[in-house]
Amino acid sequence: MTVPCVRFKKDEYRAIAFWSLFPLWIIWMEICVALHCYGSLLLKGCLYTVLFSIVAGLTVALLSSFGNRRVNLAVSTVLMVLITVAMGIQAVYFTIFKTFTTVYSVLNSGAVLSNFWREALTGIADSAFVLILLFLPLILYLLFGRQLPPNRIISLKLASLMIASVVALFSVCDTLVKDDNEGIMSYSYVYEDVFSPILSVQRFGVLTTLRLDIQDTYFEKAENSTAHM
């Protein structure tokens, strides 16, 4: 009795590699930043970070699938650059100040940068190793991954399936965290009730902390201002 062997076409291999690349890439960067800043990983925090990273990575892959190969390569590259730079900024900022910056601080840091540019250069130098690790996937993608993006617009059926998968996975992650209310500084408390970057990055990762920061800074303020009108 022979076991049937599943054979993939070249385009199918490329598609699998493309959709797998971005979740693995974000997981890699989150682990690099966590080890650089904290020196170790929390088991449960690592699990939540991986789950949220898969959501973010699949979202990047989905957004990079609505054009021809050149367009998809450009979109994926821009997204990779933005995310990598955000990771790098947090790693350097933590090296200098032993905490993480926020969206508000970054948008209003012109005067600060002019006063602390020497500290910034020192922080970059001290973070050189982790910065190399963070930018390495981007460099490899630009050198060897140009043929990975799909050369046609994603079908409506596949797009709908991927969107549903991303939403479902995010909903599962979101529910798991919100139900995790053991202890005084529980995961649900850090996730919902108090914005603390130093706790959030260790438990949920840089990208989820960025999302929570945007929610806390802009959306909740908008809700509060609407409520007082």
N, C-alpha and C positions, 0 to 999 in steps of 0.2 A: 504494500500500500504506500503510495507516494503522497506526500504532503504538498498541496498546491503552493506555489511560490508567488507572492504578490510582487509584480514588477511595476515600477513607477517610470513614467516618461521623464525626459529631461526637464520639461516645463513644470511637471508636478514636483520634482525634487526642488526646483528653484522656488516654487510657491511655498513648499513646506519650510525651506530655509528662510524665506522672507518673513513669513508669519511668526516663525520661532525666534528670529534674530532680535527683535525689539524688546520682547519681554525679558530675554536672557541678558540683553545689554543693560536694561534698567536695573535688573536684579544685581548685576555685577557692580554697577556704580553705587547703588545703595549700600551694598556690603563694604565696598571700599571706603566710602565716607564714614560709615558706622565704625569700622575698625580704626580708621584714622582718628576719629574724634573720641571714641569711648574705649577703644582697646579691646573690646569684646562684644559679643552679640547676645541679646536676650532671646531665649528660645521662642517664647510666644511672640515677642516683638518681631523676630525674624520671620515667623510664619505670616503675620499680618503684612509685613513689608513685602514679602514675596507675592502674596495674593494681590495686593494693590498694585504692585509692579507689573504683574501680568495684565491687569486691566489697562494700565497706562500704556504698556507696550503694544497690546492689541489695538488700542485706539490710535497710536502712531501708525501702525501698519495699515489700519483701515483708512486713515486720512491720506495715506500715500498710495492709494489704489484707485484714484478717480481720474486718471489721465493715461497718456502713453508713458513709455519707460522714461523718457527725458523729464517729463513733468513729475512723475512719481519719484524719480531720483532727487529732483530739486526740492520737492516738498519734504521728503524724508530727511534729506541733508539739513535743511533749515531747522526742522524739529529736533534733530539730533544735536545740532550746534546749540540751540537755545537751552535744551535740557542739560547738556554737558556743561555749558557755561554756568547755569544755575547751580549745579552740583559743585563745580569748582569754586564758585563764590562762597558757598556755605562752608566748604572745607577750609578755605583760606581765612574766612572770617572767624571760624572757630579757633583756628591756630592762633590768631591774634587776641581775641577777646574771650575765648572759652565759652562762647554761646553762639547762637545763630542769628542772622539778620532777618528782617521782615520786609515785606513788600514796601511798606510805608517808609522804612529807613532807606531802602535802596533808591526809591524815587526822590528822596529828599536829602541825599548824601553828597551833594555837590561841594558844599563848604567843608564837610568833614573830610572828604578825599583830599582837598587842597591842603588841609592841616596835618593829615596823617599819611601822606603818600610814602614817607620813609618806612613807617610801620607796615604799610600795605606791601611794599617791595620785600621787606623782611619776611612777612607772612607768606608771600608767594614762594620765596626761596626755601623757607622751612617746610612748605607743603609740596615741594617739587616732586617727590616720589608719588604721592597720591594723585597729583595732577597728571602725571604721565600715565598712570593707570586709568584715570578717567577719560583722557583724550585718546588713548590707544585704540579703543573700538571705533571711534569716529575716523581716525586715520586709516585703519584697516578697511573700513567700509568704503572710503573714498578711493582706496587703492585697488581693492579686490572685489568690491560688492556692487559695482556699477551695473552688472547684468542681473542682479537679484530682483529689482522692482518689476512688477508685471508690465507687459508692453501693451496692455489694453485696459479699458475701463472695467472695473469690477462689475459683474452682473448684478442686477437688482435682487435676484434671489440670494446670492452669496452675501451681498451687502446687508440685506435684511437679516440673514442668519448671523452674521458677525456682530451686527448692532445688538441683536437680541442676546447673543452670548455675552457681550461686554456688559450690557445692562444687568443681566442675570447674575453674572459673577460679581459685579460691583454691589448689587443688592445683598448677595450672600455675605460678602466681606463687611459691608456696612452694618448688617444685622448682627453678625457675630461680635463685632466690636461693641456695638451698643448694648448687647446683652452681657458683656464681660464686665460686671460691676463688683467684682470681689476686691476687698481692701479699701483703704482710705483714698489713695491716689489710683483708683482703678483705671483700666484702659478706657472704659466708657466715659469716665469723668474727664480724662485728658482729651478725649476725642470730641466730646459734646459741650462740656460746661466751662472749661478754662483753656485758654490758648497759651501753651507753654512750649515754645520751640525746643528747648533742651530736653523735655520729656517726650514730645511728639516725634521728633526725628528718631529717637532710639526705639520707639514703639511702632511707628508706622512708616518711617522713611521720609526722605527729603521732599519728594513730590506730593505725598499726602499732606505733609505739613504745609507746603505751599498752598494747596487747595484749602486747607483749614484757615490759613492766614488770610486768603482772599475772601473767604466766607465771613470771617470774623471782622475784617476791616471794612469791607464794602457792602456786602449783602445785609448783614445784621444792622449796620448803621442805617442803611436805606429803609429797612423794616421799622427801626425805631423812630426814624424821622417821620415816616408815614403814619405810624401809630399816634404821634403827638400832634398831627395836623388836625 
